[in-house]
Amino acid sequence: MNRISAILIGMLAGAVVPALAQGWEIGGAAGGGFYTSQSVTGTAGSANASLAPGLSASAWLGNDSGRLLGGEVRYDFGDGDLKLSSGGTGVQFSSQTHAIHYDFLLHFAPRGARLRPFVAAGGGVKLYEGTGQQQVYQPLENIAVLTNTNDTVPMVSVGAGVKFAVTPSFMIRVDVHDYFNPFPNKVIAPAIGEKSGGWLQEFVPALGVAYTF
């Protein structure tokens, strides 16, 4: 073995060994999504706009970059109808959401501990997708229209949870996440003269399992 080969092998080992030592986690979870509402207001009146509670599912790939610090890439799916209500009148429209984000994790116990509480914060993007069938007439259309279209918005993610190790490689995980994003004006489209403001907030409790390696 010549000197150059030895140096290359040494550099490769120096890059691979720390990566393996970091510890990886892959997992999935299911839960429910619960949204706050925002007002659409204007000359025609006002209405509360939001999404109905629905199923939420997540998948992630994460790693520990230190004794307590880590991070993960997450995909979140949501299934809850768009909804609009004013007085005694209401309308709903089938929809789905898809989000991709990266969260930094701070654990309160070192890697290898059986119980690891943590907090998380990060950000990414969220896609709102109206999947219902557009009708000629929609209740409250003078205020806003629920549409069969897409709207991609930036998203902020915060959360907390607990990882419970059942075996050295298998864990149960309980997460509670809070997602914030600007109001999706394309799928809940205010009528001419109407305005919407603020951010929507989604609260998501979930139970999941993960494999570490």
C-alpha positions in Angstrom: 0.0 0.0 0.0 1.5 3.3 -1.0 1.4 6.5 1.1 -1.4 8.2 -1.0 -3.7 5.1 -0.7 -3.1 5.0 3.1 -4.0 8.7 3.4 -7.2 8.2 1.3 -8.3 5.2 3.4 -7.6 7.2 6.6 -9.6 10.2 5.4 -12.5 7.9 4.4 -12.5 6.1 7.8 -12.3 9.5 9.5 -15.5 10.6 7.7 -17.5 7.3 8.0 -16.8 6.4 11.6 -18.2 9.7 13.1 -21.3 9.4 10.9 -21.9 5.8 12.1 -21.3 6.9 15.7 -24.0 9.6 15.5 -26.9 7.2 15.7 -29.8 7.2 13.2 -33.5 6.9 13.7 -36.3 6.1 11.3 -39.9 6.1 12.3 -43.6 6.8 11.7 -46.5 8.0 13.7 -50.3 8.6 13.5 -52.5 11.1 15.3 -54.9 13.9 14.7 -54.7 17.5 13.4 -56.6 20.3 15.1 -56.7 23.8 13.6 -57.3 27.3 14.8 -59.5 29.6 12.6 -59.0 33.0 11.0 -61.6 35.5 9.9 -62.4 36.6 6.3 -63.9 40.0 6.5 -65.1 42.8 4.1 -68.1 44.6 2.7 -70.1 41.4 2.2 -69.7 40.3 5.9 -67.4 38.0 7.7 -66.8 34.3 8.1 -64.5 31.9 10.1 -62.2 29.9 7.9 -60.2 26.8 8.9 -59.8 23.1 8.4 -61.9 20.5 10.2 -60.1 18.0 12.6 -58.7 15.1 10.7 -56.2 12.3 10.5 -52.5 13.1 10.6 -49.6 10.8 9.8 -45.8 11.4 9.8 -42.6 9.8 8.8 -39.1 10.9 9.7 -35.4 10.2 9.4 -33.2 11.7 12.2 -29.8 11.5 13.7 -28.0 12.5 16.9 -25.2 14.9 16.2 -24.1 15.1 19.8 -24.8 13.8 23.3 -28.1 15.8 23.5 -28.5 17.5 20.1 -30.1 16.0 17.1 -32.2 16.7 14.0 -34.7 15.1 11.7 -36.3 15.5 8.3 -40.1 15.0 8.6 -42.9 14.4 6.2 -46.5 15.1 7.5 -49.8 14.2 5.9 -53.1 15.6 6.9 -56.7 14.8 5.9 -59.2 17.4 7.0 -61.9 19.3 5.1 -61.6 23.0 4.4 -64.4 24.8 6.1 -66.1 28.2 6.2 -68.9 29.3 8.5 -70.9 32.4 9.2 -73.9 32.6 11.6 -75.9 29.4 11.0 -74.4 28.8 7.5 -71.5 26.6 6.8 -69.7 24.8 4.0 -67.0 22.1 3.8 -64.7 21.0 1.0 -62.5 17.9 0.9 -58.8 18.6 1.2 -55.4 17.2 2.1 -52.1 18.7 3.4 -48.5 17.7 2.9 -45.6 19.2 4.7 -41.8 18.7 4.6 -39.6 20.3 7.3 -36.4 19.9 9.3 -36.5 20.1 13.1 -33.6 20.5 15.5 -34.0 18.4 18.6 -32.7 19.1 22.1 -32.9 16.0 24.4 -32.9 16.1 28.2 -31.2 12.7 28.5 -28.2 11.3 26.6 -28.3 8.9 23.8 -28.7 5.4 25.2 -31.0 6.5 28.0 -34.3 4.5 28.2 -36.4 7.7 28.6 -35.4 10.7 26.5 -37.7 13.8 26.7 -37.0 16.4 24.0 -38.1 19.7 22.5 -38.1 20.4 18.8 -38.0 23.5 16.5 -37.6 24.0 12.8 -39.3 25.0 9.6 -40.2 24.0 6.0 -43.1 24.2 3.6 -46.7 23.1 3.6 -48.9 22.3 0.7 -52.7 22.7 1.0 -54.6 20.8 -1.6 -58.3 21.2 -2.3 -59.6 17.8 -3.5 -63.4 18.4 -3.6 -65.5 18.9 -6.7 -66.2 22.5 -7.5 -69.9 23.4 -7.6 -71.7 26.1 -9.6 -72.9 27.6 -6.3 -71.2 27.5 -3.0 -72.7 28.8 0.3 -70.9 32.0 1.5 -69.3 32.5 -1.9 -69.8 36.2 -1.5 -67.3 36.1 1.3 -64.9 33.3 0.3 -64.7 30.2 -2.0 -63.2 26.9 -1.1 -61.4 25.8 -4.2 -60.0 22.7 -6.0 -56.5 24.1 -6.2 -53.1 24.1 -4.4 -51.3 26.5 -2.2 -47.8 26.1 -0.9 -46.8 28.3 2.1 -43.8 28.5 4.5 -44.2 26.8 7.8 -42.8 27.1 11.3 -42.6 23.9 13.5 -42.3 23.6 17.3 -42.9 20.6 19.5 -42.0 18.3 22.3 -42.2 14.7 23.1 -40.7 11.6 24.8 -38.8 8.7 23.4 -39.1 5.4 25.3 -36.7 2.6 24.4 -38.3 -0.8 24.4 -35.1 -2.5 23.2 -31.7 -1.0 22.2 -33.0 -0.6 18.6 -36.8 -0.1 19.0 -38.6 2.7 20.7 -42.1 4.1 21.2 -42.4 7.9 20.7 -45.1 10.4 21.8 -45.0 13.7 20.0 -46.9 17.0 20.3 -46.3 19.4 17.5 -47.5 23.0 16.7 -47.3 24.1 13.1 -47.8 27.8 12.0 -48.2 29.0 8.5 -49.6 32.1 6.6 -53.3 31.8 5.7 -53.7 29.7 2.4 -55.5 32.3 0.3 -55.6 30.1 -2.8 -57.5 27.2 -1.4 -59.7 29.5 0.8 -60.0 32.3 -1.6 -61.5 35.6 -0.3 -64.1 37.2 -2.6 -63.5 40.6 -4.2 -63.5 43.2 -1.4 -62.9 40.6 1.3 -59.6 40.1 3.2 -58.1 37.4 5.3 -55.2 37.8 7.7 -53.0 36.1 10.2 -51.6 32.6 10.3 -53.3 29.2 10.7 -52.1 27.0 13.6 -52.3 23.2 13.6 -51.9 21.3 16.9 -50.9 17.6 16.3 -50.6 15.0 19.0 -49.3 11.7 17.7 -48.1 8.2 18.8 -45.4 6.5 16.8 -42.6 3.9 16.7 -39.0 4.2 15.6 -36.0 2.0 14.8 -32.5 3.2 15.7 -29.3 2.0 14.1 
